[in-house]
Every structure is written in C-alpha cells, then in structure tokens.
C-alpha cells in the first residue's frame, strides 16, 4: 500500500510508493483511490477464519473470499488489457457454459484455498497495478474493448478509463463485502 499526503493549499496529492518513488498529481490520486478501496475490501475479512470467508450470509451466492478472488481476477485482466489490448481479455460472446461455470469459481472459496493465500494473490496483483500506474508512459493509450454484450461495439477505453473502472469495481465489491460481513456477525467497515 502507498502512503499518500494531500497539500491543503493546492489539493495536490503526493504518493510515496512501496518502491520508494514519489508520484504526484493524477497518478498519485489514482494510487490513493485504489489503496483506499482495496483497504475497505480487505478490512471486511478482519479476524475471520478460512471457513468464515467462504460462507454465504445473504441471499446472494457471494462470500468474502470469493469477492476478493473476483476483484483480483478482474484487476489482473484489466491490467493485461492496458498492456496488450483486447487479446488479454476473453471474448465473452464466444464463452461456453463450461467457461462460465469455471469463471464462477472466482466467486467462491474452493477446497484448499485460504484467506491468507487469497489476500497474498490480491496484494501481488495490486502491487503490479500500482507499478503500472507509476511507470506507464501515457494514460491516454487506448485499446478497443473485447467483445461482450455489455460493451458498445467498437468502443475503446484508455488506460486512465480502465484504472477508474478498477477503482469503481473494487468500491462496488467492498460495499457488497460490507453487507456480507454485517450479515455474518454485525461488524461494519464504517459507522
């Protein structure tokens, strides 16, 4: 996780990354937003066992460990998209039932998976994303989106847009995780 500070006179953010680099402006803001939303997601698993993070506590099929696995996978895929374009992403229009069933494993804890292992993988993916935020020469580089029913045909996203999507996706699932945790034992991330 990075350490961000904000200048109260200019509103400008400065972020010191784990690699010791200093980042300012938009990139520091992106790193800070990513770190904050990742923290909220991870925080929902505090003091829980491997078994507990695999439990469903609402009408949803979702569990805390599965949400972290999903966010990890999504972030990893979108970073691949930034680097290699749509070839790094599946063509959702040609996926089979078996493909979708395998993809559903990202939403649950499988036998032998542990919270520590899931969080370690998430940390590694987050580290690589943060390195990309710092090192990518141009946040405006764009690629056509992969084929999927939810994307407009021919649409393109810039690296900036993808990073904002990762922030939004993480925040959305941190909210899901907060509801799941509160349903389990009354614990809340905020409030």
N, C-alpha and C positions, 0 to 999 in steps of 0.2 A: 504494500500500500504506500502511496506517496504522501508527503507532508505538504499541505497547501497553506499559504497565507494570502490574505487579501489586504491590499493597501486601502485604508479607509478614505483617503483623499481622492484616489483615482478609480477605485473599484477594480483595479487590475489584480489578477491573481498570479502569484508566483508559486511554482510547484517544484519541490526537490524530489526527484525520482529515486527509487532504490539503487539505481546505477550511479547516483551522485550528480546527475545532470540537473541543471536548472532550466526550467521551462517557464515561459511567460505567455500571457495573452490567451488566445483561443485554445491552444494546446493544453495549457495549464487548466483552463476551465473544463475541457473535456476530461482530463485526468481526474480532476476533483469530482466531477459528476459521476464518473464511472466508479471511483473509490467509494463515494457515499452510498450509491445504490447497492454495490456489492456488499458493503458493510451491513446494510439493513437485511439483505437476503441471508447472509451468513449468521447474523445475530439471532435469527429465528431458531437456529439449531442449538443454541447455548444450553449446556447441561443436559443434553438428551443422549440416549443410547442409540446404537446402530438399529436396534429393533424399533425404537420410537420414531426415528426419522423415516422409516418405511411404512408407518401406519397412516391409514386414511382416517381423518377425523371429521370430515364433512361429507355431503352428498357427492362431492367431486371424486374422481379417481386419483387426484393428485395427492402426493405426500411430499414432505420437506426434502428428503434426499433426492427424490425424482425431480423436483423443481430445480434443485441445484445442478443435477446432471443435465437437464434440458437447457438451462441457461448456459452452462459450459459448452455444450454442443453447438448451440446457436451462435455464441460468440466466436467459437473456433471456426465455424463455417463462414461467418460474415468476414472475419479477418482473411480467410482464404480467398473470399470474393474480392476484397480490396487488392490483394496481391496478384491474383490470377484471373479475375473476372468470373463470368458465369460457369466456366468449366470446373470451378471449385465447388459448385453447388449442384445438388441433384436436380434433374428435370422432373418436377413434381407431376407433370401431366402424363408421364410415362411410368409412374410408380405402380407396382402391383400391390395386391392385398398383402402379400408376404413382406414387401418393402415397408408398407405402413405398419404392419404388426411388429417388425423389427424396430422401426422408429419409435413405437410406443414404449419400448424398453427404456428409452431415455426419460420416461416419466415415472419410473418406479425403481425401487431398490431391488436388485437381483440377488439371488443367493451368493454369499461370499463377499458382497460389496459392503464396505464400511463407511461410516461418516468421515473418518479421517482420510480414507482414500479418495472419496468424492471431493472433499474440500481441498486436498492436495492437488488433484487434477484441475479444479477450478482456479486455484492460485497460480498454477503453471500457465494456464490459458490467459488469465488476467495479466500476468507478467509479460507474456508475448504481445498482447494487445497494447499494453502501456508502452512497450518498447517501440511498437509500430507508430503510435501516436507521436512519440518523440522524434522518430527517425524518418518518417515518410516525407519525401521532399515536397509533395504537393497534395493538400487535402481536397483539391478540386478534381483530381484524376477520377474519371467515371467509367463505368462499365455497364453494358446492357444487363438488365436483371434476368435471372433464369426464368424458364417457362414455369408458370404456376397460375392457377385460376385467380389468385388474389392480387396478381400484378398486372398492370396495364400492359398490353403487348407493346414492345418497342421501348418501354421506359428504361431510363438509366438512373443510377444512383452514384453520387460522388462518394469518395472516402468519408468526407465530412457527414454526409447523409447517413451512411452506414453506421458510423460511430454514434450518431444521435439515436439511431434505431436501437443499437445495443444498449444505450442508456435507458431508453424507453422500455425495452423488453425486460431489462433487469428490474426496473422500478415496478413494472406491472406484476412480475412474478414475486417480487419482495412483498407486495401487497397481498397476493394470494397466500404466500407463506405465512404472513402475519395472521391471517384469518385461520389458517390450518392450525398454527401454534396456539392461538387463543382458544380454539375449539378443543384442543387437547387438554390444556391444563390452566387456562385463564391468563397465561403470560402474554404480554403485549410488547411490541418493539417500541412503541411510543404511547404516551398517555396514561 
